[in-house]
Amino acid sequence: MNQKQLNDYFATKWVSDLDKYEYSGWNLINKVNDSEWILDVGCGPNPFKGKIKNLIGIDPAYDESDYKVSLEEFKTNQKFDVAFCLGSVNFGSEDKIISQISSLVNLLNPTSRIYWRCNPGVKDHPNEECEDIDFFLWSFEFHKKFSDYFEFECVDLKWDNCNRIYAEWVRII
């Protein structure tokens, strides 16, 4: 599935439901403070907008995003304290994931955090088109490997509801 097909899939087939995630859902509101700038990567319909101050949502598939662009296309001089990657850095090869994380890290302040919800390759969306999605096979080991590589510490790593991995990375100073 190419990027346009993936964007079309998420814009027309996928439904956001933060209520079902214990760690990577609405609870994230309590993990940030009003002085921090937050980048919500792949924000979908931008559900945190208006609930979190200083939030910028980017998503190539949703008009509700603040910027309708992919992570790789998003350009700004703004630096962010926190990033939410809630199912967004999830598609393609290991090289593509590394490239996307690199793009993300370049948008972050030296004392930043990243909150993750990652799909370990589970094709459990309730439609047939899901079978065509090239999910990256996220694992605890990949979180440890990538957080080390990008000079972050993976301070929290556990299973969230619905067979997803929750992780919190903090940049090492």
C-alpha positions as protocol buffer text, in pm:
chain_id: "A"
residue {
  index: 1
  type: MET
  ca { x: 0 y: 0 z: 0 }
}
residue {
  index: 2
  type: ASN
  ca { x: 157 y: 332 z: -104 }
}
residue {
  index: 3
  type: GLN
  ca { x: 138 y: 654 z: 100 }
}
residue {
  index: 4
  type: LYS
  ca { x: -165 y: 790 z: -85 }
}
residue {
  index: 5
  type: GLN
  ca { x: -355 y: 464 z: -34 }
}
residue {
  index: 6
  type: LEU
  ca { x: -255 y: 462 z: 334 }
}
residue {
  index: 7
  type: ASN
  ca { x: -377 y: 823 z: 375 }
}
residue {
  index: 8
  type: ASP
  ca { x: -705 y: 736 z: 200 }
}
residue {
  index: 9
  type: TYR
  ca { x: -746 y: 429 z: 422 }
}
residue {
  index: 10
  type: PHE
  ca { x: -705 y: 628 z: 743 }
}
residue {
  index: 11
  type: ALA
  ca { x: -922 y: 915 z: 621 }
}
residue {
  index: 12
  type: THR
  ca { x: -1213 y: 687 z: 524 }
}
residue {
  index: 13
  type: LYS
  ca { x: -1192 y: 352 z: 711 }
}
residue {
  index: 14
  type: TRP
  ca { x: -1018 y: 406 z: 1044 }
}
residue {
  index: 15
  type: VAL
  ca { x: -1195 y: 550 z: 1350 }
}
residue {
  index: 16
  type: SER
  ca { x: -1011 y: 714 z: 1638 }
}
residue {
  index: 17
  type: ASP
  ca { x: -1099 y: 583 z: 1984 }
}
residue {
  index: 18
  type: LEU
  ca { x: -874 y: 712 z: 2261 }
}
residue {
  index: 19
  type: ASP
  ca { x: -1113 y: 575 z: 2525 }
}
residue {
  index: 20
  type: LYS
  ca { x: -989 y: 220 z: 2475 }
}
residue {
  index: 21
  type: TYR
  ca { x: -623 y: 287 z: 2563 }
}
residue {
  index: 22
  type: GLU
  ca { x: -520 y: 295 z: 2927 }
}
residue {
  index: 23
  type: TYR
  ca { x: -178 y: 458 z: 2882 }
}
residue {
  index: 24
  type: SER
  ca { x: -172 y: 607 z: 2533 }
}
residue {
  index: 25
  type: GLY
  ca { x: -520 y: 756 z: 2531 }
}
residue {
  index: 26
  type: TRP
  ca { x: -669 y: 1045 z: 2725 }
}
residue {
  index: 27
  type: ASN
  ca { x: -428 y: 980 z: 3014 }
}
residue {
  index: 28
  type: LEU
  ca { x: -158 y: 1158 z: 2812 }
}
residue {
  index: 29
  type: ILE
  ca { x: -323 y: 1490 z: 2896 }
}
residue {
  index: 30
  type: ASN
  ca { x: -189 y: 1441 z: 3250 }
}
residue {
  index: 31
  type: LYS
  ca { x: 166 y: 1381 z: 3124 }
}
residue {
  index: 32
  type: VAL
  ca { x: 218 y: 1731 z: 2982 }
}
residue {
  index: 33
  type: ASN
  ca { x: 202 y: 2078 z: 3131 }
}
residue {
  index: 34
  type: ASP
  ca { x: 79 y: 2410 z: 2998 }
}
residue {
  index: 35
  type: SER
  ca { x: 427 y: 2552 z: 2934 }
}
residue {
  index: 36
  type: GLU
  ca { x: 528 y: 2268 z: 2700 }
}
residue {
  index: 37
  type: TRP
  ca { x: 485 y: 2260 z: 2323 }
}
residue {
  index: 38
  type: ILE
  ca { x: 340 y: 1931 z: 2199 }
}
residue {
  index: 39
  type: LEU
  ca { x: 358 y: 1785 z: 1848 }
}
residue {
  index: 40
  type: ASP
  ca { x: 91 y: 1523 z: 1779 }
}
residue {
  index: 41
  type: VAL
  ca { x: 224 y: 1322 z: 1485 }
}
residue {
  index: 42
  type: GLY
  ca { x: -54 y: 1155 z: 1288 }
}
residue {
  index: 43
  type: CYS
  ca { x: -315 y: 1334 z: 1499 }
}
residue {
  index: 44
  type: GLY
  ca { x: -609 y: 1199 z: 1297 }
}
residue {
  index: 45
  type: PRO
  ca { x: -916 y: 1408 z: 1377 }
}
residue {
  index: 46
  type: ASN
  ca { x: -704 y: 1605 z: 1630 }
}
residue {
  index: 47
  type: PRO
  ca { x: -889 y: 1492 z: 1947 }
}
residue {
  index: 48
  type: PHE
  ca { x: -642 y: 1656 z: 2188 }
}
residue {
  index: 49
  type: LYS
  ca { x: -696 y: 2000 z: 2028 }
}
residue {
  index: 50
  type: GLY
  ca { x: -854 y: 2231 z: 2285 }
}
residue {
  index: 51
  type: LYS
  ca { x: -771 y: 1989 z: 2566 }
}
residue {
  index: 52
  type: ILE
  ca { x: -394 y: 2045 z: 2562 }
}
residue {
  index: 53
  type: LYS
  ca { x: -248 y: 2394 z: 2542 }
}
residue {
  index: 54
  type: ASN
  ca { x: 29 y: 2454 z: 2283 }
}
residue {
  index: 55
  type: LEU
  ca { x: -59 y: 2146 z: 2078 }
}
residue {
  index: 56
  type: ILE
  ca { x: 14 y: 2121 z: 1706 }
}
residue {
  index: 57
  type: GLY
  ca { x: -136 y: 1826 z: 1520 }
}
residue {
  index: 58
  type: ILE
  ca { x: 1 y: 1704 z: 1189 }
}
residue {
  index: 59
  type: ASP
  ca { x: -154 y: 1436 z: 969 }
}
residue {
  index: 60
  type: PRO
  ca { x: -146 y: 1384 z: 591 }
}
residue {
  index: 61
  type: ALA
  ca { x: -497 y: 1234 z: 584 }
}
residue {
  index: 62
  type: TYR
  ca { x: -712 y: 1460 z: 804 }
}
residue {
  index: 63
  type: ASP
  ca { x: -844 y: 1809 z: 738 }
}
residue {
  index: 64
  type: GLU
  ca { x: -889 y: 1852 z: 1115 }
}
residue {
  index: 65
  type: SER
  ca { x: -512 y: 1852 z: 1165 }
}
residue {
  index: 66
  type: ASP
  ca { x: -337 y: 2185 z: 1211 }
}
residue {
  index: 67
  type: TYR
  ca { x: -110 y: 2096 z: 919 }
}
residue {
  index: 68
  type: LYS
  ca { x: -216 y: 1838 z: 663 }
}
residue {
  index: 69
  type: VAL
  ca { x: 134 y: 1700 z: 602 }
}
residue {
  index: 70
  type: SER
  ca { x: 340 y: 1393 z: 677 }
}
residue {
  index: 71
  type: LEU
  ca { x: 612 y: 1398 z: 941 }
}
residue {
  index: 72
  type: GLU
  ca { x: 877 y: 1409 z: 668 }
}
residue {
  index: 73
  type: GLU
  ca { x: 708 y: 1708 z: 498 }
}
residue {
  index: 74
  type: PHE
  ca { x: 649 y: 1913 z: 815 }
}
residue {
  index: 75
  type: LYS
  ca { x: 889 y: 2208 z: 828 }
}
residue {
  index: 76
  type: THR
  ca { x: 902 y: 2461 z: 1109 }
}
residue {
  index: 77
  type: ASN
  ca { x: 1152 y: 2654 z: 1319 }
}
residue {
  index: 78
  type: GLN
  ca { x: 942 y: 2560 z: 1622 }
}
residue {
  index: 79
  type: LYS
  ca { x: 1101 y: 2310 z: 1860 }
}
residue {
  index: 80
  type: PHE
  ca { x: 876 y: 2084 z: 2066 }
}
residue {
  index: 81
  type: ASP
  ca { x: 908 y: 1954 z: 2422 }
}
residue {
  index: 82
  type: VAL
  ca { x: 682 y: 1654 z: 2372 }
}
residue {
  index: 83
  type: ALA
  ca { x: 577 y: 1438 z: 2079 }
}
residue {
  index: 84
  type: PHE
  ca { x: 282 y: 1202 z: 2060 }
}
residue {
  index: 85
  type: CYS
  ca { x: 330 y: 917 z: 1811 }
}
residue {
  index: 86
  type: LEU
  ca { x: 10 y: 726 z: 1870 }
}
residue {
  index: 87
  type: GLY
  ca { x: -4 y: 474 z: 1591 }
}
residue {
  index: 88
  type: SER
  ca { x: 155 y: 706 z: 1338 }
}
residue {
  index: 89
  type: VAL
  ca { x: 515 y: 585 z: 1305 }
}
residue {
  index: 90
  type: ASN
  ca { x: 397 y: 234 z: 1229 }
}
residue {
  index: 91
  type: PHE
  ca { x: 428 y: 160 z: 859 }
}
residue {
  index: 92
  type: GLY
  ca { x: 700 y: 29 z: 631 }
}
residue {
  index: 93
  type: SER
  ca { x: 1050 y: -103 z: 671 }
}
residue {
  index: 94
  type: GLU
  ca { x: 1295 y: -54 z: 955 }
}
residue {
  index: 95
  type: ASP
  ca { x: 1479 y: 202 z: 738 }
}
residue {
  index: 96
  type: LYS
  ca { x: 1159 y: 401 z: 694 }
}
residue {
  index: 97
  type: ILE
  ca { x: 1088 y: 395 z: 1069 }
}
residue {
  index: 98
  type: ILE
  ca { x: 1443 y: 514 z: 1142 }
}
residue {
  index: 99
  type: SER
  ca { x: 1404 y: 793 z: 885 }
}
residue {
  index: 100
  type: GLN
  ca { x: 1076 y: 904 z: 1042 }
}
residue {
  index: 101
  type: ILE
  ca { x: 1220 y: 898 z: 1394 }
}
residue {
  index: 102
  type: SER
  ca { x: 1514 y: 1104 z: 1268 }
}
residue {
  index: 103
  type: SER
  ca { x: 1271 y: 1361 z: 1122 }
}
residue {
  index: 104
  type: LEU
  ca { x: 1087 y: 1369 z: 1454 }
}
residue {
  index: 105
  type: VAL
  ca { x: 1400 y: 1406 z: 1667 }
}
residue {
  index: 106
  type: ASN
  ca { x: 1505 y: 1707 z: 1458 }
}
residue {
  index: 107
  type: LEU
  ca { x: 1182 y: 1882 z: 1566 }
}
residue {
  index: 108
  type: LEU
  ca { x: 1242 y: 1829 z: 1938 }
}
residue {
  index: 109
  type: ASN
  ca { x: 1414 y: 2028 z: 2212 }
}
residue {
  index: 110
  type: PRO
  ca { x: 1719 y: 1880 z: 2386 }
}
residue {
  index: 111
  type: THR
  ca { x: 1507 y: 1793 z: 2694 }
}
residue {
  index: 112
  type: SER
  ca { x: 1216 y: 1632 z: 2512 }
}
residue {
  index: 113
  type: ARG
  ca { x: 992 y: 1330 z: 2557 }
}
residue {
  index: 114
  type: ILE
  ca { x: 814 y: 1104 z: 2312 }
}
residue {
  index: 115
  type: TYR
  ca { x: 500 y: 907 z: 2396 }
}
residue {
  index: 116
  type: TRP
  ca { x: 434 y: 609 z: 2171 }
}
residue {
  index: 117
  type: ARG
  ca { x: 152 y: 374 z: 2084 }
}
residue {
  index: 118
  type: CYS
  ca { x: 286 y: 112 z: 1846 }
}
residue {
  index: 119
  type: ASN
  ca { x: 125 y: -172 z: 1660 }
}
residue {
  index: 120
  type: PRO
  ca { x: 337 y: -488 z: 1673 }
}
residue {
  index: 121
  type: GLY
  ca { x: 203 y: -596 z: 1333 }
}
residue {
  index: 122
  type: VAL
  ca { x: -148 y: -686 z: 1445 }
}
residue {
  index: 123
  type: LYS
  ca { x: -395 y: -652 z: 1155 }
}
residue {
  index: 124
  type: ASP
  ca { x: -702 y: -608 z: 1373 }
}
residue {
  index: 125
  type: HIS
  ca { x: -883 y: -316 z: 1214 }
}
residue {
  index: 126
  type: PRO
  ca { x: -1238 y: -428 z: 1137 }
}
residue {
  index: 127
  type: ASN
  ca { x: -1214 y: -424 z: 756 }
}
residue {
  index: 128
  type: GLU
  ca { x: -1048 y: -622 z: 476 }
}
residue {
  index: 129
  type: GLU
  ca { x: -826 y: -336 z: 355 }
}
residue {
  index: 130
  type: CYS
  ca { x: -624 y: -367 z: 675 }
}
residue {
  index: 131
  type: GLU
  ca { x: -465 y: -682 z: 532 }
}
residue {
  index: 132
  type: ASP
  ca { x: -286 y: -467 z: 272 }
}
residue {
  index: 133
  type: ILE
  ca { x: -117 y: -239 z: 527 }
}
residue {
  index: 134
  type: ASP
  ca { x: 257 y: -287 z: 575 }
}
residue {
  index: 135
  type: PHE
  ca { x: 272 y: -257 z: 953 }
}
residue {
  index: 136
  type: PHE
  ca { x: 618 y: -237 z: 1105 }
}
residue {
  index: 137
  type: LEU
  ca { x: 661 y: -518 z: 1359 }
}
residue {
  index: 138
  type: TRP
  ca { x: 723 y: -302 z: 1665 }
}
residue {
  index: 139
  type: SER
  ca { x: 858 y: -484 z: 1971 }
}
residue {
  index: 140
  type: PHE
  ca { x: 1004 y: -396 z: 2309 }
}
residue {
  index: 141
  type: GLU
  ca { x: 1346 y: -473 z: 2161 }
}
residue {
  index: 142
  type: PHE
  ca { x: 1297 y: -221 z: 1878 }
}
residue {
  index: 143
  type: HIS
  ca { x: 1200 y: 47 z: 2131 }
}
residue {
  index: 144
  type: LYS
  ca { x: 1517 y: -19 z: 2329 }
}
residue {
  index: 145
  type: LYS
  ca { x: 1732 y: -28 z: 2013 }
}
residue {
  index: 146
  type: PHE
  ca { x: 1585 y: 290 z: 1861 }
}
residue {
  index: 147
  type: SER
  ca { x: 1573 y: 488 z: 2186 }
}
residue {
  index: 148
  type: ASP
  ca { x: 1943 y: 410 z: 2244 }
}
residue {
  index: 149
  type: TYR
  ca { x: 2031 y: 495 z: 1883 }
}
residue {
  index: 150
  type: PHE
  ca { x: 1860 y: 836 z: 1905 }
}
residue {
  index: 151
  type: GLU
  ca { x: 2005 y: 905 z: 2254 }
}
residue {
  index: 152
  type: PHE
  ca { x: 1682 y: 871 z: 2447 }
}
residue {
  index: 153
  type: GLU
  ca { x: 1613 y: 658 z: 2750 }
}
residue {
  index: 154
  type: CYS
  ca { x: 1310 y: 433 z: 2727 }
}
residue {
  index: 155
  type: VAL
  ca { x: 1170 y: 496 z: 3077 }
}
residue {
  index: 156
  type: ASP
  ca { x: 839 y: 317 z: 3038 }
}
residue {
  index: 157
  type: LEU
  ca { x: 758 y: 23 z: 2813 }
}
residue {
  index: 158
  type: LYS
  ca { x: 453 y: -199 z: 2852 }
}
residue {
  index: 159
  type: TRP
  ca { x: 152 y: -343 z: 2682 }
}
residue {
  index: 160
  type: ASP
  ca { x: -141 y: -107 z: 2647 }
}
residue {
  index: 161
  type: ASN
  ca { x: -495 y: -222 z: 2578 }
}
residue {
  index: 162
  type: CYS
  ca { x: -588 y: -363 z: 2236 }
}
residue {
  index: 163
  type: ASN
  ca { x: -254 y: -536 z: 2174 }
}
residue {
  index: 164
  type: ARG
  ca { x: -53 y: -215 z: 2141 }
}
residue {
  index: 165
  type: ILE
  ca { x: 284 y: -122 z: 2288 }
}
residue {
  index: 166
  type: TYR
  ca { x: 305 y: 189 z: 2504 }
}
residue {
  index: 167
  type: ALA
  ca { x: 644 y: 353 z: 2545 }
}
residue {
  index: 168
  type: GLU
  ca { x: 782 y: 673 z: 2687 }
}
residue {
  index: 169
  type: TRP
  ca { x: 1122 y: 799 z: 2576 }
}
residue {
  index: 170
  type: VAL
  ca { x: 1310 y: 1079 z: 2753 }
}
residue {
  index: 171
  type: ARG
  ca { x: 1603 y: 1246 z: 2585 }
}
residue {
  index: 172
  type: ILE
  ca { x: 1933 y: 1187 z: 2757 }
}
residue {
  index: 173
  type: ILE
  ca { x: 2125 y: 1509 z: 2821 }
}
